Amino acid sequence: MQIWSNLKHFFQKNHFGFTLFLGVIVVVALFTYLLFNVVWINGTVHGRSMQPNFYAHDRVLVSPNAPIHRGDIVLLDPPGSSGNKLFVKRVIAGPHDQIRSNDDTTYINNHPISEPYLDPYKTKLPPNQLLTKNFTLKKLFGLKKVPAQSYFVMGDNRRQSADSRYFGPVKKSRIIGVVKVRYWPLNRITFY
């Protein structure tokens, strides 16, 4: 009983300080929630599809309102998914782009694009082996161009990536946002 009496007396004497302390905790909790769920979204890399640039269990912060450009790394809910496992992939082509790959060169609208992030894999391949199998959007899905409001995404580890070559172009509405920071592990912090 003495403890409750002492606590009651303490809060009566320090009512303003306690209210201020409680208010600060609520503001910090609200700010943290908004920061990591509205301004930034927290994501985790699963699997090997983005190696050597991202590894399983890397943690990223994603901007849900950033514009999407070719070469961006995005967090997405892949077509056919129940939303339980989000993918991290690289945007290769945007709406109305033609895409094809021939002899390990990716062409967008018949122009070869530079993909230096693939070099670590290409240097390890035996002669006459491709990292990216030849394909055209037409042969894969019967499409001439990536549909409006859609993106063609691929993993950097092309031989071990479930990506748009298998599930097709991804609607913009399925893209959670653009990866802006890898914050974990600490020794690999990177800003994009």
Disulfide bonds with the S-S distance in Angstrom:
none
